[in-house]
Amino acid sequence: MKTPIIIDTDPGHDDALAIMFAVKSGIFDIKAITTVAGNSTIENTTRNARYILKLLNREDIPVYSGSAKPLVRELIKAVVHGESGLEGIDPKNESNLTNDAVDKIIKIVKENKDITLVTLGPLTNIARAIEKDKEAMKRVKQIVIMGGAIKVPGNKNRVAEFNIFVDPDAANIVFNFPIKKFLVPLDACNNVQLQLEDFEKLKGTNLFEPIVAMMKPYIQNIFKDEGIKAALMYDPLTVYYLFNPSVCNVKEYDIKIETKGELTRGMTVAELRNSQKDYNISVIETINGESFKKDFINTLRKYH
């Protein structure tokens, strides 16, 4: 039986790859893709999500647009994805905003047992859904979050990862909400790096050209911004945890979100002392990079 999921996302190059991976894997029943502003504007992220589904011939999966800005702050967009959010492809299709992602999330959770939320962007939509209908959201089976930096530097400031940095107030609501949570932080993602030649193995598939067109500027921009000459796989790794948890090392943590710090905005502050802790989240500390590469490329080569 397929795992029913909602993907909440702000595409983004790595978000695009994550959606491709989730669809091609064949193991998920994707009830909806909900979009949020983060890597780019809500118009761009929604348009990009629709473009990726069209590329996959899966326009039957509904796309619902959500929050255009964080709960209480102004939107700070990413730089590594370019102006369109998918630099290299720069889709021109309509975004067709629906502005109802929060209501749709609540509705899907109410109508389906054991929904897993996979969040690949800022947590604004999820926080709004919690604020709007706490009882409904308690029915969520689990939430798998791309975000945070536990024992490594941040990629948006010295200590914070981008998704949490953009809307720390939303992250604070979600991290404090009593449902099962899994976090895929920079700690697990930084060590899994793909090069252009890794994507050469997709030759002969309809995804090869668009993926290579996307990855060239993505790799260049990451190198300019972070000094790493590779395509970092943040969001695909988040989906991969559900695909192959056996190659992931998971540890329980008590984590709070910094919402007030000037230098530490969006920090995922983990309790690292050896004292009694109230764990609130399971953190994926490491993911086997070779297993991921093999499974990821083989899955994208599938023709169904």
C-alpha positions as CSV (number, residue, x, y, z in Angstrom):
1,M,0.0,0.0,0.0
2,K,1.3,3.4,-0.9
3,T,2.2,6.0,1.8
4,P,-0.3,8.9,1.6
5,I,1.6,12.2,1.7
6,I,1.3,15.9,1.1
7,I,4.4,17.7,-0.2
8,D,4.6,21.3,1.0
9,T,7.3,23.0,-1.0
10,D,8.9,26.1,-2.5
11,P,10.5,24.9,-5.8
12,G,13.7,25.5,-6.0
13,H,16.1,23.2,-7.9
14,D,16.4,20.6,-5.1
15,D,12.6,20.8,-4.5
16,A,12.1,20.0,-8.2
17,L,14.3,16.9,-7.9
18,A,12.5,15.9,-4.7
19,I,9.1,16.0,-6.4
20,M,10.5,14.0,-9.3
21,F,11.9,11.4,-7.0
22,A,8.7,11.2,-4.9
23,V,6.6,10.7,-8.1
24,K,9.0,8.3,-9.9
25,S,9.5,6.2,-6.8
26,G,5.9,4.8,-7.1
27,I,5.7,4.3,-3.3
28,F,3.7,7.4,-2.4
29,D,0.1,8.4,-2.9
30,I,0.7,12.1,-3.3
31,K,-2.6,13.7,-2.3
32,A,-1.5,17.2,-3.1
33,I,1.5,19.6,-3.6
34,T,1.1,22.7,-1.5
35,T,3.3,25.7,-2.3
36,V,4.8,28.3,0.0
37,A,7.0,31.4,-0.6
38,G,10.6,30.7,0.3
39,N,13.2,30.0,-2.3
40,S,11.2,32.4,-4.5
41,T,7.9,34.2,-4.6
42,I,4.6,32.3,-4.2
43,E,3.9,33.0,-7.9
44,N,7.2,31.4,-8.9
45,T,7.2,28.5,-6.6
46,T,3.6,27.6,-7.6
47,R,4.4,27.9,-11.3
48,N,7.5,25.8,-10.9
49,A,5.6,23.1,-9.1
50,R,3.1,22.9,-11.9
51,Y,5.9,22.9,-14.5
52,I,7.6,19.9,-12.8
53,L,4.3,17.9,-12.7
54,K,3.8,18.6,-16.4
55,L,7.3,17.4,-17.1
56,L,6.4,14.2,-15.2
57,N,3.1,13.8,-17.0
58,R,1.4,14.0,-13.5
59,E,-0.8,17.0,-13.7
60,D,-3.5,14.9,-12.0
61,I,-1.7,15.7,-8.7
62,P,-3.4,18.9,-7.4
63,V,-1.4,22.0,-6.7
64,Y,-2.7,24.4,-4.1
65,S,-0.8,27.7,-3.5
66,G,-0.4,28.9,0.1
67,S,1.4,31.6,2.1
68,A,3.0,34.5,0.1
69,K,5.1,35.6,3.1
70,P,6.1,34.4,6.5
71,L,3.8,34.6,9.5
72,V,5.0,38.0,10.8
73,R,8.2,38.8,8.8
74,E,9.0,39.9,5.3
75,L,10.1,37.3,2.8
76,I,13.8,36.8,2.3
77,K,14.3,34.7,-0.9
78,A,17.2,32.3,-1.6
79,V,20.0,33.3,-4.0
80,V,21.1,29.9,-5.3
81,H,17.9,29.2,-7.3
82,G,18.1,32.4,-9.4
83,E,15.3,34.9,-10.0
84,S,12.8,32.4,-11.3
85,G,13.5,29.8,-8.6
86,L,14.5,27.3,-11.3
87,E,17.3,29.2,-13.1
88,G,18.4,27.3,-16.2
89,I,14.8,26.4,-17.1
90,D,12.9,29.5,-16.1
91,P,9.4,28.1,-16.7
92,K,6.9,30.4,-18.4
93,N,3.7,28.6,-17.6
94,E,1.0,30.2,-15.5
95,S,1.1,29.9,-11.7
96,N,-2.7,29.8,-11.3
97,L,-2.7,30.6,-7.6
98,T,-5.5,29.0,-5.6
99,N,-4.6,30.7,-2.2
100,D,-6.2,27.8,-0.3
101,A,-3.3,25.5,0.7
102,V,-4.0,25.8,4.4
103,D,-7.6,24.8,4.0
104,K,-6.7,21.9,1.6
105,I,-4.1,20.6,4.1
106,I,-6.7,20.5,6.8
107,K,-9.3,18.9,4.6
108,I,-7.0,16.2,3.3
109,V,-5.8,15.4,6.8
110,K,-9.4,15.1,8.0
111,E,-10.4,12.9,5.0
112,N,-7.4,10.5,5.1
113,K,-6.0,8.4,7.8
114,D,-2.2,8.4,8.4
115,I,-1.2,11.4,6.3
116,T,2.5,12.2,6.3
117,L,3.5,15.8,5.7
118,V,6.8,16.2,3.8
119,T,7.9,19.8,4.1
120,L,10.6,21.1,1.8
121,G,10.3,24.9,2.5
122,P,9.5,27.3,5.3
123,L,6.9,25.9,7.6
124,T,4.4,28.8,7.2
125,N,1.5,26.8,5.7
126,I,1.8,24.1,8.3
127,A,1.9,26.6,11.2
128,R,-1.2,28.3,9.8
129,A,-3.0,25.0,9.5
130,I,-2.1,24.2,13.1
131,E,-3.4,27.6,14.2
132,K,-6.6,27.2,12.3
133,D,-7.5,23.6,13.3
134,K,-5.3,22.0,16.0
135,E,-7.5,19.0,16.4
136,A,-7.5,18.1,12.7
137,M,-3.7,18.6,12.6
138,K,-3.2,16.2,15.5
139,R,-4.4,13.5,13.1
140,V,-1.2,13.8,11.0
141,K,0.8,10.6,11.3
142,Q,4.1,12.3,11.0
143,I,5.9,15.3,9.5
144,V,9.3,15.0,7.8
145,I,11.0,18.4,7.7
146,M,13.9,19.6,5.6
147,G,15.5,22.1,7.9
148,G,17.9,23.0,10.7
149,A,21.5,22.8,11.5
150,I,22.4,20.9,14.7
151,K,26.1,20.6,15.0
152,V,27.2,22.3,11.8
153,P,27.2,25.9,10.6
154,G,24.1,27.4,9.0
155,N,23.7,28.2,5.3
156,K,21.7,31.4,5.9
157,N,23.5,32.9,8.8
158,R,26.2,31.5,11.2
159,V,23.8,29.0,12.8
160,A,20.6,28.8,10.9
161,E,19.4,26.8,7.9
162,F,17.4,28.7,5.2
163,N,13.9,27.2,5.7
164,I,13.9,27.8,9.5
165,F,15.6,31.2,9.1
166,V,12.9,32.4,6.6
167,D,10.0,31.8,9.1
168,P,11.3,30.9,12.5
169,D,7.9,31.8,14.1
170,A,6.2,29.2,12.0
171,A,8.9,26.6,12.8
172,N,8.5,27.4,16.5
173,I,4.8,26.5,16.3
174,V,5.4,23.3,14.4
175,F,8.3,22.1,16.6
176,N,6.1,22.6,19.7
177,F,3.1,20.8,18.2
178,P,2.5,17.3,19.6
179,I,2.8,15.1,16.5
180,K,5.7,12.8,15.5
181,K,8.4,14.8,13.8
182,F,11.5,13.9,11.8
183,L,14.1,16.5,10.9
184,V,16.6,16.2,8.0
185,P,19.1,19.0,8.8
186,L,22.2,20.3,7.1
187,D,24.2,17.8,9.2
188,A,22.9,14.9,7.0
189,C,22.7,16.9,3.7
190,N,26.1,18.6,3.5
191,N,27.9,15.3,2.9
192,V,25.7,14.1,0.0
193,Q,26.9,16.0,-3.1
194,L,26.2,15.3,-6.7
195,Q,28.2,16.5,-9.7
196,L,27.0,17.1,-13.3
197,E,28.5,13.7,-14.3
198,D,26.2,11.9,-11.8
199,F,23.2,13.2,-13.8
200,E,24.8,11.9,-17.1
201,K,23.3,8.5,-16.1
202,L,19.9,9.9,-16.9
203,K,20.7,10.2,-20.6
204,G,17.9,8.7,-22.7
205,T,15.2,9.8,-20.3
206,N,12.9,12.9,-20.8
207,L,14.2,14.3,-17.5
208,F,17.9,14.4,-18.6
209,E,17.9,17.7,-20.4
210,P,15.8,19.8,-18.0
211,I,17.7,18.4,-15.0
212,V,21.1,19.2,-16.5
213,A,19.9,22.7,-17.5
214,M,18.8,23.3,-13.9
215,M,21.9,21.8,-12.2
216,K,24.5,23.9,-14.1
217,P,23.4,27.2,-12.6
218,Y,22.5,25.5,-9.3
219,I,26.0,24.2,-8.9
220,Q,27.6,27.5,-9.9
221,N,25.4,29.5,-7.5
222,I,26.1,27.1,-4.6
223,F,29.8,27.5,-5.2
224,K,29.5,31.3,-5.3
225,D,27.3,31.4,-2.1
226,E,28.7,28.6,0.0
227,G,32.1,27.6,-1.6
228,I,30.9,24.0,-2.4
229,K,31.2,23.0,-6.0
230,A,28.3,20.5,-6.1
231,A,24.6,20.1,-6.2
232,L,23.4,19.7,-2.6
233,M,20.5,17.4,-2.3
234,Y,18.6,18.8,0.7
235,D,15.1,18.1,-0.4
236,P,15.6,14.8,-2.2
237,L,17.3,13.5,0.9
238,T,14.2,14.4,2.9
239,V,12.0,12.3,0.6
240,Y,14.7,9.6,0.7
241,Y,14.3,9.2,4.4
242,L,10.8,7.8,3.8
243,F,12.1,5.8,0.8
244,N,14.9,4.0,2.5
245,P,15.1,4.7,6.3
246,S,17.4,1.7,6.8
247,V,20.4,3.7,5.6
248,C,19.7,6.7,7.9
249,N,21.0,7.2,11.4
250,V,18.3,8.7,13.6
251,K,18.6,10.2,17.1
252,E,16.1,11.8,19.4
253,Y,16.6,15.5,20.3
254,D,15.0,18.3,22.3
255,I,15.1,21.3,20.0
256,K,13.9,24.8,20.4
257,I,13.7,27.5,17.7
258,E,15.4,30.9,18.1
259,T,12.9,33.6,17.1
260,K,14.3,36.7,18.9
261,G,18.1,36.6,18.3
262,E,19.7,39.2,16.1
263,L,22.7,37.0,15.2
264,T,20.9,33.6,15.8
265,R,17.6,34.1,14.0
266,G,16.2,30.7,13.0
267,M,18.8,28.6,15.0
268,T,17.6,25.1,15.8
269,V,18.9,25.1,19.4
270,A,19.4,21.4,20.4
271,E,19.8,20.3,24.1
272,L,23.3,18.7,23.9
273,R,23.9,18.4,27.6
274,N,23.7,15.0,29.2
275,S,20.7,15.9,31.3
276,Q,17.2,14.5,31.3
277,K,15.5,15.8,28.2
278,D,12.0,16.0,26.8
279,Y,12.6,14.9,23.3
280,N,10.4,16.6,20.7
281,I,11.9,15.5,17.4
282,S,13.8,12.7,15.7
283,V,16.8,14.0,13.8
284,I,18.3,12.2,10.8
285,E,22.0,12.7,11.6
286,T,23.5,10.9,8.7
287,I,22.3,9.4,5.4
288,N,24.4,6.9,3.4
289,G,25.4,9.0,0.3
290,E,26.3,6.1,-2.0
291,S,23.0,4.4,-1.3
292,F,21.2,7.7,-2.0
293,K,23.0,8.3,-5.3
294,K,22.3,4.8,-6.5
295,D,18.6,4.8,-5.5
296,F,18.0,8.4,-6.7
297,I,19.4,7.9,-10.2
298,N,17.8,4.5,-10.6
299,T,14.4,5.9,-9.6
300,L,14.6,8.9,-11.9
301,R,15.4,6.5,-14.8
302,K,12.1,4.7,-14.3
303,Y,9.6,5.1,-17.1
304,H,6.4,4.7,-15.2
